[in-house]
Every structure is written in structure tokens, then in C-alpha cells.
Amino acid sequence: MTPEAKVKDKVKKALKGMGAYYAMPATGGYGTSGVPDFLVCYEGKFIGIECKANGNTPTALQMKNLRDIESCKGVAMVIDETNVHLTEQLIRLAI
């Protein structure tokens, strides 16, 4: 399992524990590139979560999508191995 997959698994566990709705879109040529790894709805708020690991940062297209979510009054965040343990807290603070 890759380091990023480990982060995604921890985010998924946190979202399930919160009772949040989430989807993990796969682009694979059929979807929209740059969409965050998790599209979440929690307590009526739309949240986009991009997962990274090993010091990697979102691409320019991923950042554009995160900014677009925020411009529509949604919440956008980047979760990596340094803050994944705070996923639930970060979501609750952001909404």
C-alpha cells in the first residue's frame, strides 16, 4: 500500500466514524481531472479533501478545484500524514 493510500484509508475511517457521506471519484479519462480525492457532505456542508503523502503538494489543477469549492462556500482541505489524525477535528472546525 502506498503512503497516499494509507492516508486515504485513515480519512475514509474518520469519515465513516463521523457518519459523513463521501464519494471517491475516479477520473480515469471519464471524469473531471483535478477533482479532490474525497467529495464529502457533512452536516449540510460540502467538503473536498485532497490527500497527499511524502511531502507532495496538490497540482495546479487540484488547487484550482479546491479554490473553486471554496468560492462556492464549500470547504476544501489537504490532508497528509502530518495531519490525518486530525481529520475529524479539521472538518468540525471548518464547518
mmCIF file of the C-alpha atoms, coordinates in Angstrom:
data_MODEL
# 
_entry.id   MODEL 
# 
loop_
_atom_site.group_PDB 
_atom_site.id 
_atom_site.type_symbol 
_atom_site.label_atom_id 
_atom_site.label_alt_id 
_atom_site.label_comp_id 
_atom_site.label_asym_id 
_atom_site.label_entity_id 
_atom_site.label_seq_id 
_atom_site.pdbx_PDB_ins_code 
_atom_site.Cartn_x 
_atom_site.Cartn_y 
_atom_site.Cartn_z 
_atom_site.occupancy 
_atom_site.B_iso_or_equiv 
_atom_site.pdbx_formal_charge 
_atom_site.auth_seq_id 
_atom_site.auth_comp_id 
_atom_site.auth_asym_id 
_atom_site.auth_atom_id 
_atom_site.pdbx_PDB_model_num 
ATOM 1  C CA . MET A 1 1  ? 0.000   0.000  0.000   1.00 0.00 ? 1  MET A CA 1 
ATOM 2  C CA . THR A 1 2  ? 1.373   3.396  -0.977  1.00 0.00 ? 2  THR A CA 1 
ATOM 3  C CA . PRO A 1 3  ? 1.808   6.151  1.631   1.00 0.00 ? 3  PRO A CA 1 
ATOM 4  C CA . GLU A 1 4  ? -1.009  8.135  -0.031  1.00 0.00 ? 4  GLU A CA 1 
ATOM 5  C CA . ALA A 1 5  ? -3.297  5.091  0.070   1.00 0.00 ? 5  ALA A CA 1 
ATOM 6  C CA . LYS A 1 6  ? -2.619  4.845  3.807   1.00 0.00 ? 6  LYS A CA 1 
ATOM 7  C CA . VAL A 1 7  ? -3.681  8.483  4.231   1.00 0.00 ? 7  VAL A CA 1 
ATOM 8  C CA . LYS A 1 8  ? -6.842  7.825  2.189   1.00 0.00 ? 8  LYS A CA 1 
ATOM 9  C CA . ASP A 1 9  ? -7.703  4.802  4.332   1.00 0.00 ? 9  ASP A CA 1 
ATOM 10 C CA . LYS A 1 10 ? -7.381  6.880  7.507   1.00 0.00 ? 10 LYS A CA 1 
ATOM 11 C CA . VAL A 1 11 ? -9.528  9.671  6.042   1.00 0.00 ? 11 VAL A CA 1 
ATOM 12 C CA . LYS A 1 12 ? -12.134 7.099  4.979   1.00 0.00 ? 12 LYS A CA 1 
ATOM 13 C CA . LYS A 1 13 ? -12.187 5.643  8.506   1.00 0.00 ? 13 LYS A CA 1 
ATOM 14 C CA . ALA A 1 14 ? -12.640 9.102  10.047  1.00 0.00 ? 14 ALA A CA 1 
ATOM 15 C CA . LEU A 1 15 ? -15.475 9.975  7.644   1.00 0.00 ? 15 LEU A CA 1 
ATOM 16 C CA . LYS A 1 16 ? -17.251 6.681  8.335   1.00 0.00 ? 16 LYS A CA 1 
ATOM 17 C CA . GLY A 1 17 ? -16.866 7.259  12.071  1.00 0.00 ? 17 GLY A CA 1 
ATOM 18 C CA . MET A 1 18 ? -18.462 10.697 11.719  1.00 0.00 ? 18 MET A CA 1 
ATOM 19 C CA . GLY A 1 19 ? -21.350 9.343  9.669   1.00 0.00 ? 19 GLY A CA 1 
ATOM 20 C CA . ALA A 1 20 ? -20.421 11.606 6.750   1.00 0.00 ? 20 ALA A CA 1 
ATOM 21 C CA . TYR A 1 21 ? -21.491 10.915 3.189   1.00 0.00 ? 21 TYR A CA 1 
ATOM 22 C CA . TYR A 1 22 ? -18.494 10.660 0.869   1.00 0.00 ? 22 TYR A CA 1 
ATOM 23 C CA . ALA A 1 23 ? -17.556 9.568  -2.614  1.00 0.00 ? 23 ALA A CA 1 
ATOM 24 C CA . MET A 1 24 ? -14.142 8.941  -4.107  1.00 0.00 ? 24 MET A CA 1 
ATOM 25 C CA . PRO A 1 25 ? -14.362 9.912  -7.785  1.00 0.00 ? 25 PRO A CA 1 
ATOM 26 C CA . ALA A 1 26 ? -12.020 8.167  -10.194 1.00 0.00 ? 26 ALA A CA 1 
ATOM 27 C CA . THR A 1 27 ? -11.165 10.238 -13.239 1.00 0.00 ? 27 THR A CA 1 
ATOM 28 C CA . GLY A 1 28 ? -9.540  7.583  -15.450 1.00 0.00 ? 28 GLY A CA 1 
ATOM 29 C CA . GLY A 1 29 ? -10.319 9.558  -18.593 1.00 0.00 ? 29 GLY A CA 1 
ATOM 30 C CA . TYR A 1 30 ? -14.072 9.634  -17.947 1.00 0.00 ? 30 TYR A CA 1 
ATOM 31 C CA . GLY A 1 31 ? -14.353 12.085 -15.062 1.00 0.00 ? 31 GLY A CA 1 
ATOM 32 C CA . THR A 1 32 ? -13.077 15.572 -14.385 1.00 0.00 ? 32 THR A CA 1 
ATOM 33 C CA . SER A 1 33 ? -9.347  15.845 -13.764 1.00 0.00 ? 33 SER A CA 1 
ATOM 34 C CA . GLY A 1 34 ? -8.208  17.568 -10.600 1.00 0.00 ? 34 GLY A CA 1 
ATOM 35 C CA . VAL A 1 35 ? -11.286 16.668 -8.542  1.00 0.00 ? 35 VAL A CA 1 
ATOM 36 C CA . PRO A 1 36 ? -10.366 16.088 -4.875  1.00 0.00 ? 36 PRO A CA 1 
ATOM 37 C CA . ASP A 1 37 ? -9.899  12.509 -3.664  1.00 0.00 ? 37 ASP A CA 1 
ATOM 38 C CA . PHE A 1 38 ? -12.967 12.755 -1.410  1.00 0.00 ? 38 PHE A CA 1 
ATOM 39 C CA . LEU A 1 39 ? -16.212 14.612 -2.057  1.00 0.00 ? 39 LEU A CA 1 
ATOM 40 C CA . VAL A 1 40 ? -17.966 14.844 1.280   1.00 0.00 ? 40 VAL A CA 1 
ATOM 41 C CA . CYS A 1 41 ? -21.258 16.090 2.655   1.00 0.00 ? 41 CYS A CA 1 
ATOM 42 C CA . TYR A 1 42 ? -21.362 16.528 6.415   1.00 0.00 ? 42 TYR A CA 1 
ATOM 43 C CA . GLU A 1 43 ? -23.995 18.425 8.373   1.00 0.00 ? 43 GLU A CA 1 
ATOM 44 C CA . GLY A 1 44 ? -25.168 20.088 5.173   1.00 0.00 ? 44 GLY A CA 1 
ATOM 45 C CA . LYS A 1 45 ? -21.713 21.314 4.176   1.00 0.00 ? 45 LYS A CA 1 
ATOM 46 C CA . PHE A 1 46 ? -19.837 20.322 1.004   1.00 0.00 ? 46 PHE A CA 1 
ATOM 47 C CA . ILE A 1 47 ? -16.204 19.384 1.620   1.00 0.00 ? 47 ILE A CA 1 
ATOM 48 C CA . GLY A 1 48 ? -13.458 18.481 -0.836  1.00 0.00 ? 48 GLY A CA 1 
ATOM 49 C CA . ILE A 1 49 ? -10.461 16.612 0.574   1.00 0.00 ? 49 ILE A CA 1 
ATOM 50 C CA . GLU A 1 50 ? -7.254  16.114 -1.389  1.00 0.00 ? 50 GLU A CA 1 
ATOM 51 C CA . CYS A 1 51 ? -4.888  13.516 0.097   1.00 0.00 ? 51 CYS A CA 1 
ATOM 52 C CA . LYS A 1 52 ? -1.125  13.674 -0.238  1.00 0.00 ? 52 LYS A CA 1 
ATOM 53 C CA . ALA A 1 53 ? 1.907   11.958 1.291   1.00 0.00 ? 53 ALA A CA 1 
ATOM 54 C CA . ASN A 1 54 ? 5.693   12.188 1.425   1.00 0.00 ? 54 ASN A CA 1 
ATOM 55 C CA . GLY A 1 55 ? 5.711   15.977 1.227   1.00 0.00 ? 55 GLY A CA 1 
ATOM 56 C CA . ASN A 1 56 ? 3.857   16.048 -2.088  1.00 0.00 ? 56 ASN A CA 1 
ATOM 57 C CA . THR A 1 57 ? 1.588   19.001 -2.733  1.00 0.00 ? 57 THR A CA 1 
ATOM 58 C CA . PRO A 1 58 ? -1.538  19.380 -4.863  1.00 0.00 ? 58 PRO A CA 1 
ATOM 59 C CA . THR A 1 59 ? -1.053  20.077 -8.556  1.00 0.00 ? 59 THR A CA 1 
ATOM 60 C CA . ALA A 1 60 ? -2.111  23.404 -10.014 1.00 0.00 ? 60 ALA A CA 1 
ATOM 61 C CA . LEU A 1 61 ? -5.318  21.802 -11.325 1.00 0.00 ? 61 LEU A CA 1 
ATOM 62 C CA . GLN A 1 62 ? -6.082  20.228 -7.949  1.00 0.00 ? 62 GLN A CA 1 
ATOM 63 C CA . MET A 1 63 ? -5.553  23.617 -6.259  1.00 0.00 ? 63 MET A CA 1 
ATOM 64 C CA . LYS A 1 64 ? -7.881  25.254 -8.788  1.00 0.00 ? 64 LYS A CA 1 
ATOM 65 C CA . ASN A 1 65 ? -10.584 22.732 -7.900  1.00 0.00 ? 65 ASN A CA 1 
ATOM 66 C CA . LEU A 1 66 ? -10.068 23.312 -4.167  1.00 0.00 ? 66 LEU A CA 1 
ATOM 67 C CA . ARG A 1 67 ? -10.311 27.095 -4.707  1.00 0.00 ? 67 ARG A CA 1 
ATOM 68 C CA . ASP A 1 68 ? -13.470 26.613 -6.806  1.00 0.00 ? 68 ASP A CA 1 
ATOM 69 C CA . ILE A 1 69 ? -15.058 24.667 -3.942  1.00 0.00 ? 69 ILE A CA 1 
ATOM 70 C CA . GLU A 1 70 ? -14.193 27.446 -1.506  1.00 0.00 ? 70 GLU A CA 1 
ATOM 71 C CA . SER A 1 71 ? -15.524 30.124 -3.860  1.00 0.00 ? 71 SER A CA 1 
ATOM 72 C CA . CYS A 1 72 ? -18.891 28.338 -3.731  1.00 0.00 ? 72 CYS A CA 1 
ATOM 73 C CA . LYS A 1 73 ? -18.850 28.464 0.093   1.00 0.00 ? 73 LYS A CA 1 
ATOM 74 C CA . GLY A 1 74 ? -17.701 24.843 0.417   1.00 0.00 ? 74 GLY A CA 1 
ATOM 75 C CA . VAL A 1 75 ? -14.773 23.637 2.481   1.00 0.00 ? 75 VAL A CA 1 
ATOM 76 C CA . ALA A 1 76 ? -11.557 22.461 0.838   1.00 0.00 ? 76 ALA A CA 1 
ATOM 77 C CA . MET A 1 77 ? -8.630  20.862 2.602   1.00 0.00 ? 77 MET A CA 1 
ATOM 78 C CA . VAL A 1 78 ? -5.436  18.952 2.006   1.00 0.00 ? 78 VAL A CA 1 
ATOM 79 C CA . ILE A 1 79 ? -4.797  16.018 4.323   1.00 0.00 ? 79 ILE A CA 1 
ATOM 80 C CA . ASP A 1 80 ? -1.452  14.241 4.564   1.00 0.00 ? 80 ASP A CA 1 
ATOM 81 C CA . GLU A 1 81 ? 0.335   12.007 7.043   1.00 0.00 ? 81 GLU A CA 1 
ATOM 82 C CA . THR A 1 82 ? 1.149   15.008 9.259   1.00 0.00 ? 82 THR A CA 1 
ATOM 83 C CA . ASN A 1 83 ? -2.484  15.980 9.895   1.00 0.00 ? 83 ASN A CA 1 
ATOM 84 C CA . VAL A 1 84 ? -4.535  12.887 9.023   1.00 0.00 ? 84 VAL A CA 1 
ATOM 85 C CA . HIS A 1 85 ? -5.045  12.150 12.725  1.00 0.00 ? 85 HIS A CA 1 
ATOM 86 C CA . LEU A 1 86 ? -6.859  15.498 12.930  1.00 0.00 ? 86 LEU A CA 1 
ATOM 87 C CA . THR A 1 87 ? -9.276  14.846 10.044  1.00 0.00 ? 87 THR A CA 1 
ATOM 88 C CA . GLU A 1 88 ? -12.434 14.844 12.170  1.00 0.00 ? 88 GLU A CA 1 
ATOM 89 C CA . GLN A 1 89 ? -11.330 17.917 14.138  1.00 0.00 ? 89 GLN A CA 1 
ATOM 90 C CA . LEU A 1 90 ? -10.391 19.822 10.966  1.00 0.00 ? 90 LEU A CA 1 
ATOM 91 C CA . ILE A 1 91 ? -13.783 19.115 9.415   1.00 0.00 ? 91 ILE A CA 1 
ATOM 92 C CA . ARG A 1 92 ? -15.697 20.110 12.536  1.00 0.00 ? 92 ARG A CA 1 
ATOM 93 C CA . LEU A 1 93 ? -13.708 23.343 12.836  1.00 0.00 ? 93 LEU A CA 1 
ATOM 94 C CA . ALA A 1 94 ? -14.190 24.193 9.163   1.00 0.00 ? 94 ALA A CA 1 
ATOM 95 C CA . ILE A 1 95 ? -17.961 23.837 9.130   1.00 0.00 ? 95 ILE A CA 1 
# 
